[in-house]
């Protein structure tokens, strides 16, 4: 019985670390601040659906797609980092007449990808599916997405504790954190590209 659950456990832990549900909670609160309760739930479901489907698709077809298009995970990191940086700057310095993004846009991007399912998760599921098998990896991924769903659905508890003023201050900090995540993604991607270039040389 222990041997049966071993590949599931060894798949679950790396994905749990890669997803980092608690770490992206502040950004989720910031991006959904001011959205109605029904809109927020819709955003949550869209983000989880996007993240799960993308990860599953990449797990089964990612290796072939990358080889076919000549794209590396490092390229994903840099591209995702640039998109996140642009978004974080627009959130930190919004135009006076700028309206909040539609709930669907916030759910699919940046919550669904690259925050929940980003380069780290895509790389992890791709590697684990080859080592632990597709079924343990897929089950572990779905369990982790269920955890993110639960964390997001209970996020309003933090909002009520902090209050409106606290949330505004918290929102700005979260936007800065988002920019820092973007820079980190770009930095890691650039380092990987440089290493690959040196290796080829």
C-alpha positions in Angstrom: 0.0 0.0 0.0 2.9 2.4 0.9 4.5 1.7 -2.5 1.3 2.4 -4.3 0.9 5.9 -2.7 4.6 6.7 -3.0 4.6 8.1 -6.6 1.5 10.2 -5.7 3.2 11.7 -2.7 6.5 12.3 -4.5 4.5 14.1 -7.3 2.2 16.1 -5.0 5.0 17.8 -3.0 7.0 19.3 -5.9 3.8 20.6 -7.5 2.6 22.0 -4.2 5.8 24.0 -3.8 5.7 25.2 -7.5 2.0 26.3 -7.3 2.6 28.2 -4.0 -1.1 28.9 -3.2 -0.4 31.0 -0.1 2.3 33.0 -1.9 -0.1 34.2 -4.7 -3.0 34.9 -2.3 -2.0 38.6 -1.8 -1.9 39.1 -5.5 -5.3 37.4 -5.9 -6.8 39.7 -3.3 -5.3 42.8 -5.0 -6.5 41.8 -8.5 -10.0 41.0 -7.3 -10.4 44.0 -5.0 -13.7 45.8 -5.8 -15.1 42.9 -7.8 -18.6 41.7 -6.8 -18.9 38.4 -4.9 -20.4 36.7 -7.9 -17.8 38.1 -10.2 -15.1 37.1 -7.8 -16.3 33.5 -7.7 -16.5 33.5 -11.5 -12.9 34.8 -11.6 -11.8 32.0 -9.2 -13.4 29.3 -11.3 -11.9 30.7 -14.5 -8.4 31.0 -13.1 -8.5 27.4 -11.7 -9.9 26.0 -14.9 -7.3 27.8 -17.0 -4.4 26.8 -14.8 -5.5 23.1 -14.6 -6.2 22.7 -18.3 -3.0 24.4 -19.3 -0.9 22.2 -17.0 -2.6 19.0 -18.1 -2.2 19.9 -21.8 1.4 20.8 -21.3 2.1 17.6 -19.3 0.8 15.5 -22.3 2.0 17.5 -25.2 4.5 20.0 -23.9 7.7 18.2 -24.8 6.6 17.8 -28.4 5.4 21.3 -28.7 8.6 22.8 -27.4 10.7 20.7 -29.7 8.5 21.5 -32.7 8.6 25.3 -32.1 12.2 25.5 -30.7 11.0 27.1 -27.5 12.6 26.5 -24.1 11.3 26.8 -20.6 13.7 29.7 -20.2 11.9 31.5 -23.1 8.6 30.9 -21.2 10.1 32.5 -18.1 11.3 35.6 -19.9 8.0 36.1 -21.8 5.9 35.5 -18.7 8.0 37.9 -16.7 7.7 40.7 -19.3 3.9 40.3 -19.3 3.7 40.3 -15.5 6.0 43.4 -15.3 3.8 45.4 -17.7 0.7 44.4 -15.8 2.2 45.3 -12.4 3.2 48.7 -13.6 -0.2 49.4 -15.0 -1.8 48.4 -11.7 0.6 50.6 -9.7 0.1 53.6 -11.9 -3.5 53.4 -13.3 -4.9 56.0 -15.5 -7.7 58.1 -14.0 -10.2 57.0 -16.6 -9.0 53.4 -16.6 -11.7 50.8 -15.7 -11.0 47.5 -13.9 -10.3 44.6 -16.2 -13.2 42.3 -16.9 -13.4 39.4 -14.5 -12.7 36.9 -17.2 -9.4 38.7 -18.2 -8.2 38.7 -14.6 -9.1 35.1 -14.1 -7.3 33.7 -17.2 -4.4 36.2 -17.1 -2.6 36.7 -14.8 -4.2 34.5 -12.2 -4.7 31.3 -14.3 -1.4 31.8 -16.0 1.4 32.6 -15.2 0.6 33.0 -11.5 -1.0 29.7 -10.7 0.4 27.7 -13.7 3.6 29.4 -14.7 7.0 28.1 -16.0 7.8 26.4 -12.6 4.6 24.4 -12.7 4.9 23.6 -16.4 8.4 22.4 -15.9 7.6 20.4 -12.8 4.6 18.5 -14.3 6.6 17.8 -17.5 9.5 16.3 -15.5 7.3 14.4 -13.0 5.2 12.8 -15.8 8.3 11.2 -17.2 9.6 10.1 -13.8 6.5 9.2 -11.7 4.0 8.6 -14.5 1.1 10.5 -16.0 -1.6 9.3 -13.6 0.2 10.2 -10.3 1.2 13.5 -11.8 -2.2 14.4 -13.0 -3.9 13.4 -9.7 -1.4 15.4 -7.7 -1.9 18.4 -10.0 -5.7 18.3 -9.6 -5.4 18.0 -5.8 -3.1 21.0 -5.7 -5.6 23.0 -7.8 -8.3 22.0 -5.4 -6.2 23.5 -2.6 -5.8 26.7 -4.6 -9.6 26.8 -5.1 -10.2 26.4 -1.4 -7.6 29.1 -0.5 -9.1 31.6 -3.0 -12.7 30.9 -1.9 -11.8 31.6 1.7 -9.7 34.7 0.9 -12.5 37.1 1.9 -11.8 36.3 5.5 -8.5 38.2 5.2 -10.3 41.1 3.6 -12.7 41.4 6.5 -9.9 41.3 9.0 -7.8 44.0 7.3 -10.6 46.4 6.4 -10.9 48.7 3.4 -8.0 51.0 4.2 -5.7 48.1 5.0 -6.7 46.4 1.8 -5.7 49.5 -0.2 -2.3 49.5 1.4 -2.0 45.8 1.0 -3.0 46.1 -2.7 0.0 48.4 -3.4 2.4 46.0 -1.7 1.0 43.1 -3.7 1.5 45.0 -6.9 5.1 45.6 -6.0 5.4 41.9 -5.1 4.0 41.1 -8.6 6.7 43.3 -10.2 9.3 41.5 -8.1 8.0 38.1 -9.2 8.1 39.3 -12.9 11.8 40.4 -12.5 12.6 37.1 -10.8 11.0 35.1 -13.7 13.0 37.2 -16.3 16.2 36.9 -14.3 16.0 33.1 -14.1 15.1 32.8 -17.7 18.0 35.0 -18.9 20.4 33.0 -16.7 19.2 29.8 -18.2 19.5 31.1 -21.7 23.1 32.3 -21.0 24.0 28.9 -19.5 22.6 27.1 -22.5 24.5 29.5 -24.8 27.8 28.8 -22.9 27.1 25.1 -23.0 26.6 25.1 -26.7 29.7 27.2 -27.1 
